[in-house]
Amino acid sequence: MNYEIKRPETYQIAEALKLAMIVFTEFEMPDYEDEAFANFTLGMGSENMFVAVDEESVIGMINERGGGHVSMLFVDKKYHRKGIATALLNAIIDDLKSRGIFAVTLNSSPYGIPFYEKFGFKATSEMQHKDGFLYLPMEYIM
């Protein structure tokens, strides 16, 4: 499989956010209350984003909001289990290390917990329920 991990071109940001919405709705929304959808759309951003691009299509995206907190990591369902999420997470880790940040935090959906645990993230608290979301706060120390 041929894909590139890179900073998005301006036109790819909207494509990446659209992909995030599609994957969120299919894989995560079933675990959440209805209000989570509105809160998710309000919280979408592109502060420190990388995308995975296959030819010209965005097939994955990751966004870090500052201080090492990953706010979104989504991969098109046709590309799940092909190493793309790992490659995106490694891109953010390399970027953070270059800026002197040596810990990554995130709030994992129930769907994502096995992936993050396999990567090496550890829970920092119990499962949380807030604003319609069910999530596990996690951290990865580099």
C-alpha atoms as an extended CHARMM CRD file, in Angstrom:
* protein
*
       142  EXT
         1         1  MET       CA              0.0000000000        0.0000000000        0.0000000000  PROA      1               0.0000000000
         2         2  ASN       CA              1.3390000000        3.3780000000       -1.0190000000  PROA      2               0.0000000000
         3         3  TYR       CA              0.4940000000        6.4240000000        1.0760000000  PROA      3               0.0000000000
         4         4  GLU       CA              2.2670000000        9.5120000000        2.3320000000  PROA      4               0.0000000000
         5         5  ILE       CA              2.1160000000       11.1110000000        5.7840000000  PROA      5               0.0000000000
         6         6  LYS       CA              2.4240000000       14.8860000000        5.5120000000  PROA      6               0.0000000000
         7         7  ARG       CA              1.1290000000       18.2640000000        6.5720000000  PROA      7               0.0000000000
         8         8  PRO       CA             -2.1290000000       18.9270000000        4.7420000000  PROA      8               0.0000000000
         9         9  GLU       CA             -2.4380000000       21.2940000000        1.8330000000  PROA      9               0.0000000000
        10        10  THR       CA             -5.0910000000       23.9420000000        2.5410000000  PROA      10              0.0000000000
        11        11  TYR       CA             -7.7140000000       22.1000000000        0.4750000000  PROA      11              0.0000000000
        12        12  GLN       CA             -6.9690000000       18.8320000000        2.3170000000  PROA      12              0.0000000000
        13        13  ILE       CA             -7.9200000000       20.2250000000        5.7320000000  PROA      13              0.0000000000
        14        14  ALA       CA            -11.6370000000       20.2490000000        4.8660000000  PROA      14              0.0000000000
        15        15  GLU       CA            -11.2940000000       16.7510000000        3.3950000000  PROA      15              0.0000000000
        16        16  ALA       CA             -9.5780000000       15.5330000000        6.5780000000  PROA      16              0.0000000000
        17        17  LEU       CA            -12.2790000000       17.0270000000        8.8120000000  PROA      17              0.0000000000
        18        18  LYS       CA            -14.9890000000       15.4740000000        6.6400000000  PROA      18              0.0000000000
        19        19  LEU       CA            -13.2600000000       12.0850000000        6.9660000000  PROA      19              0.0000000000
        20        20  ALA       CA            -13.1120000000       12.5630000000       10.7500000000  PROA      20              0.0000000000
        21        21  MET       CA            -16.8580000000       13.2250000000       10.8520000000  PROA      21              0.0000000000
        22        22  ILE       CA            -17.6640000000       10.1270000000        8.7500000000  PROA      22              0.0000000000
        23        23  VAL       CA            -15.4670000000        7.7800000000       10.8050000000  PROA      23              0.0000000000
        24        24  PHE       CA            -16.6140000000        9.3160000000       14.1100000000  PROA      24              0.0000000000
        25        25  THR       CA            -20.2620000000        8.8110000000       13.1600000000  PROA      25              0.0000000000
        26        26  GLU       CA            -19.7880000000        5.1850000000       12.1180000000  PROA      26              0.0000000000
        27        27  PHE       CA            -17.3830000000        3.8670000000       14.7330000000  PROA      27              0.0000000000
        28        28  GLU       CA            -17.6500000000        6.0730000000       17.8100000000  PROA      28              0.0000000000
        29        29  MET       CA            -21.0900000000        7.6590000000       17.8830000000  PROA      29              0.0000000000
        30        30  PRO       CA            -22.7950000000        4.3450000000       18.7690000000  PROA      30              0.0000000000
        31        31  ASP       CA            -21.0690000000        4.5210000000       22.1900000000  PROA      31              0.0000000000
        32        32  TYR       CA            -22.1310000000        8.1240000000       22.8220000000  PROA      32              0.0000000000
        33        33  GLU       CA            -25.2420000000       10.1110000000       23.6130000000  PROA      33              0.0000000000
        34        34  ASP       CA            -26.8140000000       12.3540000000       20.9560000000  PROA      34              0.0000000000
        35        35  GLU       CA            -25.2780000000       15.5370000000       22.3990000000  PROA      35              0.0000000000
        36        36  ALA       CA            -21.7930000000       14.1720000000       21.6490000000  PROA      36              0.0000000000
        37        37  PHE       CA            -22.2880000000       14.7490000000       17.9310000000  PROA      37              0.0000000000
        38        38  ALA       CA            -22.8410000000       18.4910000000       18.3590000000  PROA      38              0.0000000000
        39        39  ASN       CA            -19.9540000000       18.7290000000       20.8300000000  PROA      39              0.0000000000
        40        40  PHE       CA            -17.6760000000       16.8390000000       18.4430000000  PROA      40              0.0000000000
        41        41  THR       CA            -18.4060000000       19.2070000000       15.5690000000  PROA      41              0.0000000000
        42        42  LEU       CA            -17.7930000000       22.2290000000       17.8180000000  PROA      42              0.0000000000
        43        43  GLY       CA            -14.4360000000       20.8170000000       18.9030000000  PROA      43              0.0000000000
        44        44  MET       CA            -13.0880000000       19.9930000000       15.4560000000  PROA      44              0.0000000000
        45        45  GLY       CA             -9.9030000000       21.8150000000       14.5480000000  PROA      45              0.0000000000
        46        46  SER       CA             -6.6840000000       21.6940000000       12.5850000000  PROA      46              0.0000000000
        47        47  GLU       CA             -4.1360000000       23.1450000000       14.9990000000  PROA      47              0.0000000000
        48        48  ASN       CA             -1.2840000000       20.6640000000       14.3740000000  PROA      48              0.0000000000
        49        49  MET       CA             -2.5060000000       18.2540000000       11.7170000000  PROA      49              0.0000000000
        50        50  PHE       CA             -0.9640000000       15.5060000000        9.6540000000  PROA      50              0.0000000000
        51        51  VAL       CA             -2.7820000000       13.5770000000        6.9520000000  PROA      51              0.0000000000
        52        52  ALA       CA             -2.2760000000       10.2360000000        5.2500000000  PROA      52              0.0000000000
        53        53  VAL       CA             -2.7530000000       10.6280000000        1.5020000000  PROA      53              0.0000000000
        54        54  ASP       CA             -3.1930000000        7.7880000000       -0.9800000000  PROA      54              0.0000000000
        55        55  GLU       CA             -2.6740000000        9.3430000000       -4.4160000000  PROA      55              0.0000000000
        56        56  GLU       CA             -4.7980000000       12.4850000000       -3.9470000000  PROA      56              0.0000000000
        57        57  SER       CA             -7.3250000000       11.3050000000       -1.3400000000  PROA      57              0.0000000000
        58        58  VAL       CA             -7.0370000000       11.8710000000        2.3970000000  PROA      58              0.0000000000
        59        59  ILE       CA             -7.3560000000        8.4190000000        3.9750000000  PROA      59              0.0000000000
        60        60  GLY       CA             -6.3650000000        9.3360000000        7.5280000000  PROA      60              0.0000000000
        61        61  MET       CA             -5.7790000000       12.3180000000        9.7920000000  PROA      61              0.0000000000
        62        62  ILE       CA             -4.4700000000       13.2400000000       13.2120000000  PROA      62              0.0000000000
        63        63  ASN       CA             -4.7040000000       16.5420000000       15.0730000000  PROA      63              0.0000000000
        64        64  GLU       CA             -2.8340000000       17.7020000000       18.1710000000  PROA      64              0.0000000000
        65        65  ARG       CA             -4.3180000000       20.6550000000       20.0320000000  PROA      65              0.0000000000
        66        66  GLY       CA             -1.2380000000       21.8300000000       21.8770000000  PROA      66              0.0000000000
        67        67  GLY       CA              0.7160000000       20.5950000000       24.8520000000  PROA      67              0.0000000000
        68        68  GLY       CA              0.8430000000       17.1120000000       23.3460000000  PROA      68              0.0000000000
        69        69  HSD       CA             -2.9120000000       16.4650000000       23.4610000000  PROA      69              0.0000000000
        70        70  VAL       CA             -4.2180000000       14.5100000000       20.4650000000  PROA      70              0.0000000000
        71        71  SER       CA             -7.8000000000       15.5610000000       19.8070000000  PROA      71              0.0000000000
        72        72  MET       CA             -8.5230000000       13.4580000000       16.7170000000  PROA      72              0.0000000000
        73        73  LEU       CA             -7.1160000000       10.3690000000       14.9950000000  PROA      73              0.0000000000
        74        74  PHE       CA             -9.2550000000        8.8700000000       12.2350000000  PROA      74              0.0000000000
        75        75  VAL       CA             -8.6170000000        6.5230000000        9.3160000000  PROA      75              0.0000000000
        76        76  ASP       CA            -11.0200000000        5.6970000000        6.4820000000  PROA      76              0.0000000000
        77        77  LYS       CA            -12.6110000000        2.3110000000        7.2330000000  PROA      77              0.0000000000
        78        78  LYS       CA            -11.2830000000        0.8360000000        3.9650000000  PROA      78              0.0000000000
        79        79  TYR       CA             -7.7670000000        1.4060000000        5.3220000000  PROA      79              0.0000000000
        80        80  HSD       CA             -8.1570000000        0.1430000000        8.9030000000  PROA      80              0.0000000000
        81        81  ARG       CA             -5.4950000000       -2.2760000000       10.1740000000  PROA      81              0.0000000000
        82        82  LYS       CA             -2.9270000000       -1.2570000000        7.5710000000  PROA      82              0.0000000000
        83        83  GLY       CA             -0.5790000000        0.7360000000        9.8430000000  PROA      83              0.0000000000
        84        84  ILE       CA             -1.9010000000        4.1730000000        8.9100000000  PROA      84              0.0000000000
        85        85  ALA       CA             -3.0360000000        5.1960000000       12.4010000000  PROA      85              0.0000000000
        86        86  THR       CA              0.3430000000        4.0790000000       13.7670000000  PROA      86              0.0000000000
        87        87  ALA       CA              2.1740000000        6.1030000000       11.1000000000  PROA      87              0.0000000000
        88        88  LEU       CA              0.0660000000        9.1880000000       11.8700000000  PROA      88              0.0000000000
        89        89  LEU       CA              0.6780000000        8.8470000000       15.6030000000  PROA      89              0.0000000000
        90        90  ASN       CA              4.4140000000        8.4550000000       14.9740000000  PROA      90              0.0000000000
        91        91  ALA       CA              4.3750000000       11.6620000000       12.8820000000  PROA      91              0.0000000000
        92        92  ILE       CA              2.8370000000       13.5920000000       15.7870000000  PROA      92              0.0000000000
        93        93  ILE       CA              5.2930000000       12.0220000000       18.2500000000  PROA      93              0.0000000000
        94        94  ASP       CA              8.2630000000       13.0350000000       16.0810000000  PROA      94              0.0000000000
        95        95  ASP       CA              6.8500000000       16.5620000000       15.7900000000  PROA      95              0.0000000000
        96        96  LEU       CA              6.2960000000       16.8290000000       19.5390000000  PROA      96              0.0000000000
        97        97  LYS       CA              9.7860000000       15.5270000000       20.3530000000  PROA      97              0.0000000000
        98        98  SER       CA             11.2720000000       18.1430000000       18.0190000000  PROA      98              0.0000000000
        99        99  ARG       CA              9.4770000000       20.7850000000       20.1060000000  PROA      99              0.0000000000
       100       100  GLY       CA             10.6240000000       19.3510000000       23.4490000000  PROA      100             0.0000000000
       101       101  ILE       CA              7.3340000000       17.6560000000       24.3640000000  PROA      101             0.0000000000
       102       102  PHE       CA              7.8020000000       14.0750000000       25.5560000000  PROA      102             0.0000000000
       103       103  ALA       CA              4.2970000000       12.9770000000       26.5140000000  PROA      103             0.0000000000
       104       104  VAL       CA              1.1520000000       12.5100000000       24.4430000000  PROA      104             0.0000000000
       105       105  THR       CA             -2.2890000000       12.6230000000       26.0420000000  PROA      105             0.0000000000
       106       106  LEU       CA             -5.6700000000       11.8100000000       24.5670000000  PROA      106             0.0000000000
       107       107  ASN       CA             -9.1870000000       10.8180000000       25.5010000000  PROA      107             0.0000000000
       108       108  SER       CA             -9.8520000000        7.4760000000       23.8360000000  PROA      108             0.0000000000
       109       109  SER       CA            -13.2550000000        6.3280000000       22.7440000000  PROA      109             0.0000000000
       110       110  PRO       CA            -14.1210000000        2.7540000000       23.7510000000  PROA      110             0.0000000000
       111       111  TYR       CA            -13.4790000000        1.7630000000       20.1090000000  PROA      111             0.0000000000
       112       112  GLY       CA             -9.9060000000        3.1060000000       20.1650000000  PROA      112             0.0000000000
       113       113  ILE       CA             -8.7050000000        1.7390000000       23.5150000000  PROA      113             0.0000000000
       114       114  PRO       CA             -7.2360000000       -1.5370000000       22.1540000000  PROA      114             0.0000000000
       115       115  PHE       CA             -5.2350000000        0.3420000000       19.5000000000  PROA      115             0.0000000000
       116       116  TYR       CA             -3.8130000000        2.8510000000       21.9690000000  PROA      116             0.0000000000
       117       117  GLU       CA             -2.9720000000        0.1710000000       24.5330000000  PROA      117             0.0000000000
       118       118  LYS       CA             -1.1280000000       -1.8250000000       21.8660000000  PROA      118             0.0000000000
       119       119  PHE       CA              0.8060000000        1.3270000000       20.9240000000  PROA      119             0.0000000000
       120       120  GLY       CA              1.8620000000        1.7750000000       24.5700000000  PROA      120             0.0000000000
       121       121  PHE       CA             -0.6100000000        4.2860000000       25.9870000000  PROA      121             0.0000000000
       122       122  LYS       CA             -1.6420000000        3.8400000000       29.6210000000  PROA      122             0.0000000000
       123       123  ALA       CA             -4.8890000000        4.9080000000       31.2650000000  PROA      123             0.0000000000
       124       124  THR       CA             -4.4370000000        7.8850000000       33.5800000000  PROA      124             0.0000000000
       125       125  SER       CA             -7.8990000000        7.6940000000       35.1230000000  PROA      125             0.0000000000
       126       126  GLU       CA            -11.1000000000        5.6800000000       35.0480000000  PROA      126             0.0000000000
       127       127  MET       CA            -13.5700000000        5.8170000000       32.1520000000  PROA      127             0.0000000000
       128       128  GLN       CA            -15.1630000000        9.2720000000       32.0320000000  PROA      128             0.0000000000
       129       129  HSD       CA            -18.6360000000       10.3760000000       30.9340000000  PROA      129             0.0000000000
       130       130  LYS       CA            -18.9900000000       14.0350000000       29.9770000000  PROA      130             0.0000000000
       131       131  ASP       CA            -20.9070000000       16.0990000000       27.3860000000  PROA      131             0.0000000000
       132       132  GLY       CA            -22.3700000000       12.9380000000       25.8630000000  PROA      132             0.0000000000
       133       133  PHE       CA            -18.9510000000       11.2890000000       25.4430000000  PROA      133             0.0000000000
       134       134  LEU       CA            -17.6260000000        8.1280000000       27.0780000000  PROA      134             0.0000000000
       135       135  TYR       CA            -13.8200000000        8.1910000000       27.0750000000  PROA      135             0.0000000000
       136       136  LEU       CA            -10.6940000000        6.9360000000       28.7950000000  PROA      136             0.0000000000
       137       137  PRO       CA             -7.9630000000        9.5200000000       29.4900000000  PROA      137             0.0000000000
       138       138  MET       CA             -4.6340000000        8.0260000000       28.3640000000  PROA      138             0.0000000000
       139       139  GLU       CA             -0.9880000000        9.0220000000       28.1520000000  PROA      139             0.0000000000
       140       140  TYR       CA              2.0960000000        7.8790000000       26.2530000000  PROA      140             0.0000000000
       141       141  ILE       CA              5.5070000000        8.8350000000       27.6170000000  PROA      141             0.0000000000
       142       142  MET       CA              8.2500000000        8.9570000000       24.9940000000  PROA      142             0.0000000000
